[in-house]
């Protein structure tokens, strides 16, 4: 069994049910209303619109307990985010990618491996299972919930039960929300440049929506760098799964049924295609402006929906040790990303 590497909460063994357009309306409407409220607050109180969307979404997370909202929330948190990422490509050129150079991407690989190794190595200190630590470390190092799902399909529910998996997803969502709130502020306090702040945010925040949103809350230039860096992390998911599969196989823990698709997700291909067009042909300013506005709106909807899907009540039922692997992975990712950003 293999996960949809770049999906959210889906397994090939359990394909999503088909929905009619009416099934999406409740979740889409509550997301849109919350997003409009966030936009109004941001406009009237000069607050970051992404942060307002995140806070309102978390405050309305109880709505996700109503099954009628599930289809719409999934649509907003997945499809809206991916289309928004494609539109961000209209602000990126090949020159920007060349200016980053190969060093940041090499540092990303080192950070990914270090986060996983440190998280698994320290699991015993907190009386945590190494497979649960591997799940937390891998999800933190790559792309949050999507990576957690893909890793869970390899590790299996015999080693990490469903309750622990759900707890990991909740912890990652909360950690991403806190990081999106704090990291841009810390970057400003440290006096980081746009490129350094974009790398820090894109390399250390777990989920795609929060990473890109955090970058754009610092500055438009930092948001563009954060988008490039974060998508590079997403592209590392397949290589990481191969390493985990090899490790499980060498330790005799693999069931021999692992399949790892190596294709890139369509939204990364779309982002690169739009960026290539923008590099070869001067996209008219009105089109670029419309794409930027559309990307911001879709990103806001995705962050609101993702926050609304967070099951925060589960945090109250667990001791702090249960979240130790996520805390270790988050701190390791931040410190290594900060060191790497300062070296750029």
Secondary structure, 3 states (H helix, E strand, C coil): CCECCCCCCCECCECCCCCCHHHHHHHHHHHHHHHHHHHHHHHHHCCCHHHHHHHHHHHCHHHHHCHHHHHHHHHHHHHHHHHHHHHHHHHCCHHHHHHHHHHHHHHHHHHHHHHHHHHHHCHHHHCCCHHHHHHHHHHHHCCCHHHHHHHHHHHCCCCCCHHHHHHHHHHHHHHHHHHHHHHHHHHHHCCCCHHHHHHHHHHHCCCHHHHHHHHHHHCHHHHHHHHHHHHHHHHCHHHHHHHHHHHHHHCCCCCCCCCCCCCCCHHHHHHHHHHHHHHHCCCCHHHHHHHHHHHHHHHHHHHHHHHHCCCHHHHHHCCHHHHHHHHHHHHHHHHHHHHHHHHC
